[in-house]
Amino acid sequence: MKNNLVKVGVIGVGHLGQHHAKHYKNLPECDMIGIFDVDDTQSTRISKKYNIPSYSALESLLDRVDAVSIVTPTRHHSSVAKLCIERGKHVFIEKPITQTLEQADKLLKIAKQKNVLIQVGHIERLNPALTALKPFSISPKFIELQRLAPYTSRGTDVPVVLDKMIHDIDILLSLVHSPVEAIQAKGLSILTNSVDVAHARIRFENGTVASIMSSRIAKNDVRKIKLFQLELYATIDLFAQTTEVYRVLEDEKQGSPSALIEPFDYDDKSLYISYEKPTLEKKDLLKVELKNFISSIKGTETSIVSGVEGRDALQVALKIQNKIVQDLN
């Protein structure tokens, strides 16, 4: 890496990939080498828009870079990432990591052999409404996650479980550090030939229960989480980027200076209810995510979502999808 700059490229510059290219172009920690897309017209358009070289052959781009973002349709993730990793390139793969668990495991094995990094684009992990929970001791017993979105043609190459729900599966696994014990799931197709609406109930070995609902047939965007645990309740709106936390305190001094604290009596005890609504800093999450990828390559940060974590989220998503398919058949 000349001048300590990571030489990077983007494979696939459609709706999302072009934003990868734009951010890499403006990140001082990396050297944006070029882009590649099987659609020559789109590649040329993005090349001119951001003044970034466009390569007509993927191999030519790989000859010149240290790392790439893979922002292709999901069905190509495995083959493209395998080619890049075998050539010793660090890869950022937009979610889901691959179509199958076998493909993900193979990529992880090759990456370990080649000593390269796999990072997966579960961008919601960076949402300020979620990271606002970090100051609190989170040990949920019940979680409700809801993700609804108006219909668009993007992402319909995979069922809603792998398109929308997998975001919340990744969040769920990051909050509940316990193996999955059981899964129940229902789903149906409405507009496409794939599953458009899905619901899953997940029980973990530590007793935590989660309810996840995802739909890509809705009037408005909804991305909400309700989290319940002993002496704490939190509501998280990932779309509006707001967080509210309610806690039960034995001493009002346990509350933060910004909290609203009200006394109440229960079972002959004098307790306090603390209400906090943290002030959240709005950020360009993709920019933060890609900056973390570059820093992780340099060894100055740890990947927000590793290849292993992306693989684990995929495993749960596929179990849910298989349950739905079995039920529909």
C-alpha atoms as one frame of an Amber mdcrd trajectory, in Angstrom:
protein
   0.000   0.000   0.000   1.892   2.971  -1.319   1.852   5.999   1.004  -0.239
   3.847   3.373  -3.230   4.301   1.060  -5.420   1.285   0.345  -5.982   0.920
  -3.387  -9.663   0.139  -3.825 -12.169  -0.616  -6.556 -15.911  -1.179  -6.836
 -17.493  -4.111  -8.648 -21.063  -3.264  -9.589 -22.043   0.412  -9.784 -25.821
   0.267  -9.870 -28.136   1.997  -7.400 -25.962   1.271  -4.342 -22.565   0.584
  -5.897 -22.256   4.092  -7.305 -22.413   5.425  -3.742 -19.544   3.122  -2.766
 -17.527   4.635  -5.608 -18.436   8.196  -4.580 -17.382   7.665  -0.963 -14.111
   5.905  -1.791 -13.294   8.786  -4.123 -13.576  11.209  -1.199 -11.972   9.123
   1.565  -8.411  10.344   2.234  -7.423   6.916   3.624  -7.715   5.192   0.247
  -6.828   5.547  -3.410  -9.876   4.983  -5.631  -8.469   3.059  -8.588 -11.563
   2.280 -10.619 -14.886   0.582 -11.177 -16.192  -2.396 -13.113 -19.736  -3.266
 -14.158 -21.034  -5.740 -16.716 -23.283  -2.914 -17.942 -20.844  -0.803 -19.976
 -23.320   2.080 -20.285 -23.816   2.336 -16.525 -20.092   1.977 -15.873 -19.305
   4.775 -18.310 -21.973   7.021 -16.794 -20.665   6.605 -13.246 -17.077   6.974
 -14.455 -17.886  10.366 -15.978 -20.065  11.471 -13.049 -17.363  10.930 -10.422
 -14.260  11.116 -12.610 -13.240   7.547 -11.787 -11.599   5.183 -14.303 -13.844
   2.446 -15.668 -12.358  -0.951 -16.471 -13.727  -3.145 -19.257 -12.247  -6.299
 -17.695 -12.553  -7.247 -14.029  -9.132  -8.904 -14.031  -7.511  -5.635 -15.117
  -9.058  -3.823 -12.144  -7.973  -6.574  -9.748  -4.386  -6.261 -10.988  -4.296
  -2.721  -9.580  -6.151  -2.849  -6.254  -5.700  -4.083  -2.683  -9.409  -4.286
  -1.919 -12.841  -4.145  -3.525 -16.470  -3.529  -2.712 -18.720  -6.178  -4.264
 -22.105  -4.601  -4.968 -23.483  -7.047  -7.516 -26.776  -8.964  -7.381 -26.657
 -11.561  -4.596 -26.432 -14.496  -7.014 -22.993 -13.256  -8.119 -21.532 -12.595
  -4.652 -19.951 -16.014  -4.281 -18.241 -16.253  -7.682 -17.015 -12.651  -7.715
 -15.768 -12.731  -4.123 -14.027 -16.060  -4.690 -12.146 -14.634  -7.670 -11.103
 -11.566  -5.673 -10.085 -13.459  -2.539  -8.066 -16.030  -4.472  -6.099 -13.103
  -5.876  -5.409 -11.859  -2.357  -7.844  -8.942  -2.320  -9.739  -7.794   0.761
 -13.487  -7.755   0.079 -16.451  -5.781   1.309 -19.602  -7.693   0.322 -23.022
  -6.093   0.499 -25.531  -8.207   2.429 -26.320 -11.049   2.259 -22.784 -12.426
   2.121 -23.817 -15.181  -0.343 -26.871 -17.162  -1.428 -25.962 -20.357   0.440
 -24.196 -21.295   3.641 -21.824 -23.553   1.718 -20.730 -20.610  -0.425 -20.126
 -18.440   2.645 -18.113 -21.155   4.392 -15.972 -21.623   1.278 -15.210 -17.897
   1.074 -14.263 -17.776   4.747 -11.940 -20.759   4.308 -10.171 -19.226   1.309
  -9.927 -15.825   3.027  -8.209 -17.449   5.994  -5.763 -19.208   3.684  -5.010
 -15.988   1.798  -4.957 -13.866   4.980  -7.463 -11.355   3.617 -10.431  -9.594
   5.198 -14.105 -10.204   4.499 -16.494  -7.533   5.734 -20.260  -7.632   5.172
 -22.497  -4.636   4.577 -25.060  -4.892   7.352 -25.256  -1.127   7.557 -28.000
  -0.969  10.200 -25.455  -2.073  12.816 -24.162   1.531  12.555 -27.524   3.214
  12.931 -27.214   5.899  15.664 -30.549   4.778  17.109 -29.021   1.360  17.754
 -25.558   2.481  18.864 -27.293   4.726  21.424 -27.813   1.556  23.496 -24.075
   1.115  24.077 -23.971   2.979  27.429 -26.608   0.608  28.834 -26.243  -2.974
  29.992 -28.316  -4.813  27.394 -29.521  -8.343  28.148 -32.903  -8.677  26.417
 -35.520 -11.259  27.288 -37.948 -10.314  24.519 -37.344  -8.338  21.321 -39.818
  -7.262  18.664 -38.369  -6.151  15.319 -40.450  -4.771  12.462 -39.245  -3.743
   9.010 -41.754  -2.678   6.350 -41.031  -0.973   3.031 -42.906   0.143  -0.085
 -42.428  -2.112  -3.089 -39.507  -1.504  -5.438 -38.013  -3.823  -8.031 -34.592
  -3.669  -6.318 -33.773  -6.694  -4.206 -36.544  -8.884  -5.554 -33.996 -11.360
  -6.885 -34.079 -12.792  -3.336 -36.971 -13.383  -0.892 -37.789 -10.682   1.667
 -36.018 -12.723   4.357 -32.685 -12.249   2.563 -33.504  -8.751   1.318 -35.027
  -7.004   4.363 -35.245  -9.327   7.365 -31.558 -10.234   7.341 -30.756  -6.711
   8.586 -32.768  -7.359  11.732 -31.404 -10.877  12.098 -27.898  -9.413  12.209
 -28.995  -6.805  14.770 -30.691  -9.494  16.829 -27.607 -11.716  16.892 -25.478
  -8.722  17.935 -27.789  -8.120  20.919 -28.426 -11.721  21.990 -25.205 -13.610
  22.519 -26.672 -17.091  22.573 -27.197 -19.917  20.054 -30.600 -20.227  18.377
 -32.678 -23.006  19.902 -35.844 -22.994  17.776 -37.441 -21.122  14.864 -41.060
 -20.818  13.763 -41.848 -18.913  10.562 -44.665 -17.987   8.190 -44.610 -16.081
   4.918 -46.351 -15.515   1.619 -45.940 -14.081  -1.858 -48.081 -11.102  -2.850
 -46.595  -9.322  -5.874 -43.577 -11.409  -6.856 -42.800 -15.079  -7.325 -40.803
 -14.948  -4.105 -41.762 -14.457  -0.445 -42.752 -10.792   0.056 -43.988 -10.895
   3.665 -42.425 -12.952   6.441 -42.721 -13.392  10.188 -40.449 -15.437  12.435
 -40.380 -16.300  16.109 -36.912 -17.195  17.357 -36.076 -18.715  20.719 -32.488
 -18.677  21.952 -30.851 -21.159  24.291 -30.617 -18.517  27.032 -34.413 -18.129
  26.956 -34.600 -14.901  24.946 -37.495 -14.774  22.487 -37.632 -12.569  19.379
 -40.446 -11.728  16.980 -39.383 -10.450  13.541 -41.745  -9.111  10.875 -40.606
  -8.005   7.412 -42.559  -6.871   4.373 -41.688  -5.217   1.073 -45.367  -4.513
   0.373 -46.208  -1.553   2.596 -47.377   2.046   2.290 -44.575   3.553   4.389
 -41.095   2.682   5.614 -41.130   1.269   9.143 -38.006   0.037  10.956 -38.674
  -0.327  14.648 -37.335  -2.370  17.544 -38.864  -2.845  20.991 -36.547  -4.371
  23.565 -37.612  -5.705  26.966 -35.442  -6.907  29.821 -35.340  -6.840  33.611
 -35.744  -3.205  34.707 -35.270  -1.790  31.186 -37.475  -1.108  28.147 -36.226
   0.539  24.961 -37.880   1.637  21.742 -35.650   2.172  18.718 -36.799   3.764
  15.467 -34.103   3.002  12.915 -35.869   4.962  10.165 -36.431   8.165  12.163
 -33.193   7.529  14.106 -34.665   8.031  17.569 -34.188   6.052  20.768 -36.072
   6.052  24.062 -34.942   4.131  27.142 -36.968   3.537  30.289 -35.258   2.102
  33.386 -36.242   1.158  36.902 -33.802   2.541  39.477 -33.446   1.905  43.185
 -31.712   5.255  43.655 -32.402   8.364  41.592 -28.647   9.061  41.570 -28.250
   6.028  39.275 -29.884   7.979  36.466 -27.919  10.028  33.965 -27.917  13.855
  34.295 -30.099  14.225  31.195 -32.754  11.705  32.293 -36.239  12.526  33.507
 -36.714  10.681  36.794 -40.036  10.083  38.525 -40.575   8.269  41.860 -43.074
   5.440  42.257 -43.935   2.865  44.894 -44.219  -0.849  44.223 -44.545  -3.736
  46.675 -43.597  -1.519  49.635 -40.513  -0.266  47.801 -39.673   3.289  46.803
 -38.305   3.139  43.254 -37.713   5.490  40.331 -38.543   5.459  36.615 -35.819
   6.970  34.445 -36.669   8.177  30.916 -33.918   9.055  28.467 -34.043  10.134
  24.851 -30.413  10.427  23.739 -29.458  13.122  21.262 -28.260  11.274  18.190
 -25.732  12.491  15.657 -26.937  11.946  12.094 -24.229  10.478   9.877 -23.781
   9.090   6.381 -23.731   5.459   7.494 -22.309   4.063   4.257 -19.389   6.477
   4.459 -18.706   5.407   8.066 -19.011   1.745   7.085 -16.556   2.006   4.181
 -14.117   4.059   6.244 -14.220   1.257   8.825 -13.463  -1.275   6.057 -10.361
   0.651   5.016  -9.243   1.104   8.640  -9.797  -2.615   9.299  -7.522  -3.473
   6.396  -4.881  -1.199   7.910  -5.390  -2.835  11.302  -6.411   0.347  13.114
 -10.037  -0.740  13.617 -12.072  -3.947  13.807 -14.674  -4.751  11.175 -18.157
  -3.680  12.220 -19.607  -6.862  10.700 -17.089  -9.609   9.972 -17.436 -12.321
   7.382 -18.221 -14.798  10.160 -21.014 -12.571  11.493 -22.388 -12.166   7.980
 -22.325 -15.938   7.617 -24.146 -16.410  10.947 -26.905 -13.982   9.937 -27.277
 -15.833   6.630 -27.575 -19.164   8.451 -30.525 -17.949  10.526 -32.131 -16.267
   7.492 -31.931 -19.469   5.468 -33.467 -21.489   8.310 -36.368 -19.027   8.407
 -36.765 -19.122   4.625 -36.719 -22.926   4.599 -39.405 -23.022   7.306 -41.583
 -20.702   5.201 -41.094 -22.749   2.035 -41.939 -25.977   3.869 -45.097 -24.393
   5.244 -46.169 -23.061   1.817 -45.671 -26.479   0.250
